């Protein structure tokens, strides 16, 4: 729990450092993308700190391509 709070504090500090710089440049799209990526990264790291099972992106790729591989292999038999 302490690690999750530490991650949240670090994310807030990062946001407080970088968002004002982006506001000075009036770069609204960069602020949105930065905030989205910071939120996703913080959420994933907090999940890891709290020992929540987070599936690997490789699981999705395997799920999609296994039937395709099986179909191709069936031609070689």
C-alpha positions in Angstrom: 0.0 0.0 0.0 2.9 2.4 0.8 4.4 1.7 -2.6 1.2 2.5 -4.4 0.9 5.8 -2.5 4.5 6.6 -3.4 3.8 5.9 -7.0 0.8 8.2 -6.9 2.9 11.0 -5.3 5.6 10.7 -7.9 3.0 10.8 -10.7 1.5 14.0 -9.2 5.0 15.6 -8.9 5.7 14.7 -12.6 2.4 16.2 -13.7 3.1 19.4 -11.7 6.5 19.8 -13.3 5.6 19.1 -16.9 2.0 20.3 -17.4 2.8 24.0 -16.6 5.6 23.9 -19.2 3.1 22.5 -21.8 0.5 25.2 -20.9 3.1 27.9 -21.5 3.6 26.5 -25.0 -0.2 26.3 -25.4 0.0 22.7 -26.7 -3.3 21.3 -25.7 -2.9 18.0 -27.7 0.4 17.3 -25.9 -1.2 17.9 -22.5 -4.0 15.5 -23.3 -1.6 12.8 -24.6 0.8 13.3 -21.7 -2.0 13.1 -19.1 -3.4 10.0 -20.7 -0.1 8.2 -20.8 0.8 9.3 -17.3 -2.6 8.0 -16.0 -2.2 4.6 -17.8 1.4 4.2 -16.5 0.4 5.2 -13.0 -2.6 2.8 -13.0 -0.5 -0.1 -14.2 2.3 0.5 -11.8 -0.1 0.8 -8.9 -1.7 -2.4 -10.0 1.7 -4.1 -9.9 2.5 -2.6 -6.5 -0.8 -3.9 -5.1 -0.1 -7.3 -6.7 -3.1 -7.3 -9.0 -2.9 -9.7 -11.9 -2.4 -7.7 -15.1 -2.5 -9.8 -18.3 0.4 -9.5 -20.7 -0.2 -8.0 -24.1 1.3 -11.2 -25.5 -1.7 -13.1 -24.3 -4.0 -11.1 -26.6 -1.6 -11.6 -29.6 -1.4 -15.3 -28.8 -5.2 -15.5 -28.7 -5.6 -13.8 -32.0 -2.8 -15.6 -34.0 -3.2 -19.2 -32.6 -6.2 -20.0 -34.9 -4.4 -18.5 -37.8 -1.3 -20.5 -37.1 -3.4 -23.7 -36.8 -5.1 -23.0 -40.1 -1.8 -22.5 -41.9 -0.3 -25.6 -40.3 -3.3 -27.7 -41.4 -2.2 -27.1 -45.0 1.2 -28.7 -44.4 -0.2 -31.9 -43.0 
